[in-house]
C-alpha cells in the first residue's frame, strides 16, 4: 500500500509538471519567475515518440493480463499505469494489441523486457527534453515504472 501511495505521489508530481508545460496551470503571481520556459515545439516529437512507446507497452500489458490468467494482476496494473501516463501526455490512442503466446514464464519475461525498455526510454527522454517540466514528467514516469516493477515481482 505504501508503494502504491508513493507511486501515486510520483505520478502526481509529474502531472503537475506537465500541466505547467502545457499551460494548464494557474497563472503565475505578478513578479514570479519561471525557471524553465516550455519548449513545446522542440519536445513535441519526443512526446509523440514516448507516447507511442507507452501505448505499445500498455497494449502488451493488457494483452498479457487478459491472456495469461496468472499474470492478470501484473498486466492489468501496468496497463492502468500506462493509460494514466498516456493521458498525462495527451496521447490516448491505443496501440494494436499484440498476440501473447507461450506460457506464463515466457509472457512474463516478454512483459518485463518491454517495461524495462520503456523505463530506459523514459530516462533517455528526460535527459533529451529541452523543457525542464517535461524532463520531470518523463523522469517521474520512469521512477513510477521502476517502483511498480519492484513491487510486482
GITAPE-V399935 format. One record per helix or strand of 2 or more residues. SS is the DSSP state (2 for helix, 1 for strand). FROM is the first residue (numbers start at 1). LEN is the number of residues. If there is no record, write none. Layout:
BEGIN
SS&FROM&LEN + SS&FROM&LEN
END
This chain:
BEGIN
2&2&20 + 2&40&28 + 2&69&20 + 2&104&25 + 2&132&21
END
